[in-house]
Amino acid sequence: MKIGPDSDHATAICGSTDAAIWVRGRDLAADLMGGIGFTDYFWLLVSGTAPTPAQSRILDATLVAIAEHGLVPSVQASRMTLAAAPEALQGAVAAGILGCGSVILGAAEAAGRFLAQIVRRIGEGEAAEAAATALVREYRAERRAIPGYGHPLHKREDPRAQRLLAIAQELGTAGLHAQVARTVERLLPELTGKPLMLNVSGAIPAVLLDAGYPLPALKGVPLLARTAGLIAHLVEEQLRPIGFAMSAAAAEAVRYDGDAPAGSEPRP
């Protein structure tokens, strides 16, 4: 049974023999294990080349920035899944990761594509402010949220975003994507009628793309980082369980307002 187009099917990531394993052309046991940190290894895996020290620090900072933010929906889903299936740690991690989308964590990829579109238009000769204004207006006309801006808690500024931009400046990697991110932030009050501050999901692609990180791999950064946070929550869930407490709190917080059989009173 033929699946997919006729082509030379190959991979450039990993190969092996009975005596050795190599990843991106490097011997896993002899060169990589004990010789490279995981952040550098992740960059090598997704890009095919080892990062510079500045690239490594930027990627590391973004992973630290997004790994943990308390009992967000994906964490609650993960902890409640483990409460219901304590033997399935992998299922609980998966439940949390599957809950990451356009609102939670997935915004970094969308914001990266948004910033990249503006940078592309600038490269084609448009002025930065005009390119940013035009794309924001297109998003607004399509009733699309501006990805990477606004936060339900951090209204005045997202401290993680500010720190990432500062690190990029310190390392000398800050470039056009970071400039565009700031330009959009400045224009949004006039274009949308409300101030929307740059959030961490907007800063992550800004600093990574400026540092040369590949655009198609952006979503992997928050997913990888949040996996670490989920594992921490699941370890704690085993020691100090709150999964069923969160479930009970939801039952108390959300009232039933549907029909009920005659003579019965639904719980308030």
N, C-alpha and C positions, 0 to 999 in steps of 0.2 A: 504494500500500500504506500503510495507516494504522498508525502506530507510536505507542503511548501514548494517553492520554486526549485528548479534544477540549478545547483551552484556548487562551489567547492566548500563543503561544510567544514569549518575549522574553528578553533578557539586559540587565542593568544594569551590566555590567563594562566593556565596551569597544565602541566604535563608530568608524567612519572614513568619510571621503570621499576623493576623489582628492587633496585638498590638506591634510588634517589627520587626526590620530588622537587620540581622547580616551579617557581611562581614568577611570572613576568621575567623569565630568563635568569632568575637567581635561585641558587640552591637553598631550599627551605631550611633544611637542618644545619647546613654548614655556614650559610651566610645570613639568613634572616632571623632564625630563632636565637634570641640572646644578642642579636646585633642591630635590631631595629625596634623602635617603639610602635605600639599599635596604631597611633595616629598616623605616623609615617607609612606604616604598612597599608592602612586604609587608602591613603592617597595613591600609593603605588598600585594597589589593586584596581582602583577605578580609573586611573589616568594612564597607567603603563610606565610612568617615570617616577623616580623618587622626588619628594618635595625638597625645596630649598629650606633652610632654617626658618625663614620668614613665612613661607607657605605652611610649614608644619605648625608654627605658633598660631597662625590665623585659624587653621582648621581645628586645632586643639581648643582654642578659645570658643569657637562656635559650638563644639560638642559639649563643652562644660556649660555654656550658656543655656542650652535648651534641654538638657537631660532631666531637669526636675523643676516642677512648679506646683507642688502640692497636689491636693485631691481634685485634679481636673477630671473631666468625664472619662477619658481613656484609663486613668488610674483607678477610678471607681469601678469601671467595668472589669478591669483586671482583678482587683481585690475581691469583688463579689463573685467572679467566676471561680477563683481559688477557694472561696468559702464553700461554694456548691460542689466543687470537684477538687478536693485537696491533693489528690494523687496526680493531677495534670498541670504541673507548673508550666509546661510548654503551651498548653491550651489557654492558661490565664495570661501569659505573655502575648499570645496571638490575639486574644480578645482585646487587649489594650491597643495593640498595633492596628488591628482592623478598625478601631474607632478613631483613627487619625485621618482626617480628611481636609477639606477646604477651610474649615474653621479652626481645627486643632492640628498643628504641625504641617499639614499640606500646604499652608499658605506660603511657605518659603519658596517652594518651586514656582507657584503662581507669581509671587513677587519677583523672582528672578527673571521669569519670562517677560514680565511687565517692564522691568528696568532694561532688559536686553533689547526690547523693541525700541525704547527711547534712544538708547545708545546707537542702535543701528540707524535710526533716522538722523541722528546727529552726524554719523559717518557719511550719510548720503547728502549732507549739506544743510540740514535744518539747524536753526539755532536751538540751543538746549531748552530754553524756556518755552519756545514755540512747540517743540517736539513733545515736551512733557504736557503742556496744556492740551494739545490736540489729542493725545492718547487718553488723558483723563476724561476729556469730554466724550470720546468714543465709548469708554467704559460706562460713563454715566448714561449715555443715550441707550445703551444696551442693558441698563439696570444691573450692572455688575459692580460688586464691591471693589474698591481700590486695594489690591492685596499688599499687605505689609504695613498698613497704616491703621491706627486706632487700637485701643485695648480697653476691655471692660474694667480693669483695675488701675492700670498705669495711665491715667488720663493726661497728666502734664508732660511726662516723658517716661519712656521705658528705660530703666537704668542699664539693662543688658545691651540695648541698642547703642546707647551712648558709649558704653565701654568698648564695644566691638569697633566702633568707628575710631575711637581714640587709639586702640591697639594698632589698627591699620595705619594710622598716621605715624605712630611711633616706629613702626617697622618699615615705613616708606612704601607700602603696597597700595595705599589708598589712591584711587584713580577715578575714572569717569563714572563708574557705576555708583560709587559713594557720593560723588557730586550730584548726580541725577537724583539719587534718593533724597538728598537735602533739598534740591530744587523743588521736587514734587511736594515735600512736606511744607515748604514755604508757600506754594501755590494753592494747596488744598482748601484753606479757609475761604478764599475768594471763589474757587471753582465749585465747592460743595456746600458752602454756607456754614461749615463747622470746622474747627481745628482738629485734624487727625494726625497725631504724632507718629513718627516712624517707630515701629515696634521691632521686636527681636526677629520676627519672621521676614521683615524687610531688610534689616541690617545684615543678617546672615548671607543672603545672596549678594548684597552689595560688596561686602568685604571679600567673599570667596571668589566671585567672578573677577574682581580687580586683581586678585592674587593668581588667577589662571586656573582656577578649579573648573572642571567641565560642567556646563549647564545641565546636560541630561542626568547628571548624578546628584543634583541638588536635593531632591526629595530624600535621598538616602542619608543625608546628614542628620536631620531631626529624627528619622526613624532609628538610626543606629544609636543616637544619644538617648532617646527616650526608652529604648530597650533596657539600657543600664538602669535608668530610673525605675522602670517597672519591676525589674528583678529586685531592687532594693525594697520596694513596697511589698513585694510578695514574700520576701524573707521576713519583713516585719509582720505581715499578715499571719504568718505561721507562729510568730512569737507573741504578738499582741493583736489578735484578730478584731477587725472592725467591719468586715464585709457584711455580716448579717445586721449589724447596727445601722449601716448605711441603707440597707434594704428596708429595715423597719422604719427608718426616718423618712424614706421616700413614701411609704404607705401612709405615714402620719401627715406628711406635707401635702399630699395630692388627694383631694376628696373625690368621691364617686358622685356623679350627677346624672347617671343614666337611669333607666326605668328599673323598678324593683317589683317583685311579686306583691300582690295585695296582702296587706297585714304585716309586711316586714318593713323594717327601717334600716336603710344602709348605714354603715358606720360613718360618723361625721369625719 
